[in-house]
């Protein structure tokens, strides 16, 4: 009997895994399940939120012909029975192998008055709520990559509005000094205010009150300070952390469930420097496909290998920043900024879709990524101390 592989989630990791598996295995059944039939290009959500324009990709159009696509809402996962329950279906779907790619569509909620750009549903809700509404004061909680891109995109198209980024920590510590100086200069020139090292006490419908009793008024509030994954795996009994990420081993298998693989934002490899984002989702999806194909064919397998090389940030439509990093995502002083930064960032965005299309169309594996041991060196040294004198 053909092995049955079920993939839950049709984001970057899910589609990559499905196409890459299909071209390596002849005798296999692959089923990709998603609640939506539209691929969500989440790295452009900040653009959609401001411009209200989006080029939609049908998930079916991104898949190889032998991959079966099933549009359905997943209601439960039963790992002990190796099955998945779907809304409106009386019978469970059984699997031999399961790949979880459910992503992170939730946020670390701060109030009932906030919006998010973490999912297409959240973006659509904001666009609906903001129709015919004059927005002069925009506040963004969270000064990371998402917050910066949202703030600069908004200011580009609404230059006369007021934009403020609120960060509970010191802003910009993940950048090199050269990159931080450039970003601060750009934000200052575009009149985007940064309030960092501040703690929020309460949030009302139109105002933030900080612990030092200062206040900040807003017309719209966006929460960009952290993401939560789908609660389904946690409800199913998989070991998860506070963000609902599933703990995985170095082969990206769910702890205690060797037939279940986890990719993208949902995967949490303890003591590694991996972080959420399509920068890790695509390699994880590709790796799991290669690894699972080798496993089914009785070949040797090896742990997931990955290293960072940089971070790309768009600053409105005309400028951008490329922050080069060491393999563990720590910043180097080298950067590319301005128009060239914007062009490279746009090329990176386009390459993600291009990679999915090439994996569908080409008979050989197309996508590749920088390899390296993702386990942090200090953690390895703590577990395997070097003998004195060696």
N, C-alpha and C positions, 0 to 999 in steps of 0.2 A: 504494500500500500504506500502511496506517495506521502511523504511527510507534509503536514499542514502547518504553515507558518502564518500566524495572525499578527498584524501590525496595527497598533492602536495609536491613531494620530497621524495626520497628513501634513505635517509641517516640513521644515528643511530635512530633519533627520529621518522622518518616516518615508517620505518619497525617495530620498537617496537610498535608503536601505532596501526598499521594494524593488527599484529598478536594478540595483547592483546585484541583488540576490537572483533576480530572474535570469540575468545573462550568464550566471555561473552554474545554475542548477537546471537540468532538463526535467527530471522527475520530481517535481515539487508543486504544491498548491500554495499560492501566496494570496492572502486576503488583506487588503488595506481598509481600515474602517475610520470614518470621520463623520462628525455631526454635520459639517458643512461640505458643500460640493465645490467651494471656492478656496483656492490656496491663499493663505494669508501671508503677504510679504511684510512681515512685522518690522523689518528694519526701515520701512518707509511709513510707519504709522504716524510719525510726527508730521510728515509731509501731507498725508491724507487729512489729518486733523485740521490743518491750517488751510490747505488749498481745496479740500473737498474733491480732489481728483484721485482716481485710482484705476490703474490698469488691472483688470481682473483676469486671473488664470483659472480655468476649470481644472480641477484636480485630475480628471480623466485624461485631459490633454497632456499632462506631464508624466503619465504612466505608460510603461510598456504594455503591449496588448495582452500578454498572458496574465498580468496582475489584475486580480478581481477587485474592483472598488465597490465598497458598500457604504452608502450614506445612511448612518443610523446613530442614535444616541446610545452611548454605552452606560448601562445602569449598574453593572457590577462585574467584578473579576473574581473567579473562584479558582485560585491556584491549586488547591488540594484536588480539585476535579479536573484541572487543566481545561477550563472553559470560560467563556465570556457571555454575559447576558446583555441583550439589546432591547431597547424599548419597542414594544409592539410585537416582539417575537416570543412565542411560547416556548420554543426549544432553544437550549443554549448552543453556542458555537464551540466545538472542542478544538483543541490545538495540540500539536506536538511541541512547538516552540512559539513563544510569545515575545514580541518586541514592543516595549512601552515607550511611546514618543508623544506623550500627552502635553508636554510643554508647560509653560507658566503663564496662565491667563489671569491669575488673581493678583491682588496687591496687599501690602501690609496696611490695612485700613486705618486711617487716622480720624475720619469723621464721616458724617452722613452728607456732607456738602461738597465732596470732592469728586473729581473726574479722573479718568485714567486713559492712557493710550496703549495699555498692555494687550488688549484684544480688539478684534474688529467690532465686537458687540459694544465695547466701551466707547470706541471712537464713534460709532453710529449713534449711540445714546447722546454723546456730547453734541454732535452735529444737529441732532433733532432738538435738543434742549436749548441750543444757542441760536436757533433760527429767530430772526427779527429781534435779536437782543444786542444792544450796544455794549461792547466789552472794552473798557478803557484800562482797567487794572487787572493784570494777569499775575497770579502767584503760582510758583512751582515749588513743591516740597521735594528736595533731593537734588544735589548738585553733581550727580554722576553723568555718564555719557548721555543717558536718556534725557535728563533734565536740561543739559546744555543744548542738545539738539532741538528740543522742544522750544526752549526760550529763544534761541537764535532764529529758528524758522518762523516763529510767531512775529518777532520783531522785524524780520525782513519784509513780510507782507503787511504788517500793521505798524509802521515806524513811529506813529504818533501815540501809540498806546504805552502804558507803563508796565514793565515786566520786572519781576523780582524773583530771584532764586533763594530759597531758604534751605540751609544745611545745618544739621545739629552738630556736625563736626567741622574741623578746619577744612575749608574748601581747597580742592586741587592737589591734595597730597599724593594722589596716584600718578601725577605727571612729573616730568623733569622740571627743573627750574626754568629752563628756556621755554618749554611748552606752557608752563603756568604763566609766565610773564606775557607771552603772546596772547593767551586766552583772556587774561585780565585786561590787557590793552584793548582787545577786540570788544569785550563786554562793556568796558568803560566808554569807548568811542560810540557804541550803539546804545548807550544809556540803559544797559541791563544791570540792575542792582544785585549785589550778592550780600546776603545776611548769613554769616556762618558763625559757628560756635554759639548757637542760640537753641534754647529748649522751648518747645511749645507747651503751653499749659492748657488752653482750650481753643476750640475752633467753632465759631458760630456761622451763620449763613453768609455773612459778609465780612468777617473779621477774625484775625488770628491774635490771640493774647499770649505773649511769651511769659516765661517764668519771671523775668525781670520787670514785668508789668508794662512793657512797651507793646504797642499795637500796630497791626498792619491790615489795612483794608484791601479788599479784592472784589472783583466782579465774578471772576472764575478762578477756581483752585484746581490744580492738577497734582496728583500724587505720583511722583516718579522716584520714590525712595526705597523701593524694594519689591520683589515679586514673589508670589506664592504659586506653587504647582497644584495640579489637580488633586483633590482629596481622594479620588478613587483608589489608588494603590494603598493608601493608609487604611481606608475602610476595608480593603481586602486582606489586611494583615501583613503587608510588606513592611519591613523596618524602614522608618522615615525620620527625617530631622524636622526642625521647627518650621521649615518652609515646605513641608510635604515632599521633599526630594527623597528618592529611594536610595538607600545605601547599596553600593555595588562593589564587587571585587575588581581586581585589575583587568579582568576580562569583560567588564561591564555587565556582569550577571548579578541579578538581585540576590542579596545575601540570603542563603537558605533555599534558593530556588534556581538551580543551575540551568533549567530550561527556559528561564525568563531573562531577557536582556533589556537594558534600559539605555536610552540615548537622549541627547539634548539636555534641556534645562532640568528635566526630571531626574537625571542621574547625579548621584553624589558619591564621588570617590574620596574617601576620607584621607587626610594628610596630603592631598594633591593640591596643585595650584590651578586646577580647572575652574572656570567660571561660566555662568550662564551666557548664552548668546549664540547666534548662528555660526560664529567663529569656531565653536566646539561642537555644535549640533551636526553640521555636515560631516566632519571627520568621524564622529561617533557613529553616525548612520552608515557611513561607508565601511568603517572597521567592523561593525557588527555583521554586515552582509558578508564580508570576506571571511571573517572568523567563523560564522555559522555555516557558510558553504564548505569550508575546510573541515569543520566538525562533522557534517553530514557525510562528506566524502572520505572520512577516516584519515585526514591529513593532520600534520602537526599544527598546533595553534600557539599563538604568542600573545602577551598582554597588550592592551591598548597603548599606543605610542603617540605622543603629541607634545609639541612645544609652541609657544607663542612667538610672534615676530614683530607685532605692532598693533596699535589701535587706531582706528579711523573715525574722525568726527566731522560731520558737516556743520558749518556755521552759516546758516541761511542758505542762499543759493549760489553765492559767489566766492565764498572762502571756506577753507577747511583746514584740518590739522591731522597730520600723520605722525603719531608718537611711536618711534621705534622702541622695542623692548627687548630685554633678555628673554631667554626661554621660559622663565618663570613669571613673565608678565610684569616684571619690575622695569621702570622706564630707563632708557638710555637718554643721553643729552641730545642725540640726533633727532631732528624733526624735519618735516616738510610742511610748509604753511602757505596760506593765501590761496591764489587761484589753482596752483598745482595741487595743493592739498585737497581742494574741492574736486578737481578732476579725478584724482586717484581714488578718493572716496566713492565717487559715482561709478568708477570702473569696478571697484570691489563689490558694490551693490549689484551691478549688472551681472557680474561673474557668478553670483550665487544662483540666479535663475538660469544663466547659461550652463552652469554645471549640471543642474537637474535635467535640462533639455538634452545635453550631450550624453548623460547616462542613459537616457531613454533611447536616443537615436543610434548611438554607436554600438557596435558588437563587442567592443572591449571596454575595460574599465577606464574611465576618463579622469575622474577627480583624484587629486593627490593633495597631501598636506605635509607640513613640516613635522618630522618625527623626533621624538626625544622621550625620556622618562618623565612622566608628569608628577611623580612623587617628589615632594619638596626635600631638598638635600638635608636640611636640619632635622627633619623627621627620620630620614634614613640613618643619619648619624646617631640619633638618640636610640634607635632600635638596634643598630649595629655599631657600637662604639669602636673606634680604631684603637688597637692595643698600643700601649706606650712603647716608643722606640721604633714603631713601624713608619 
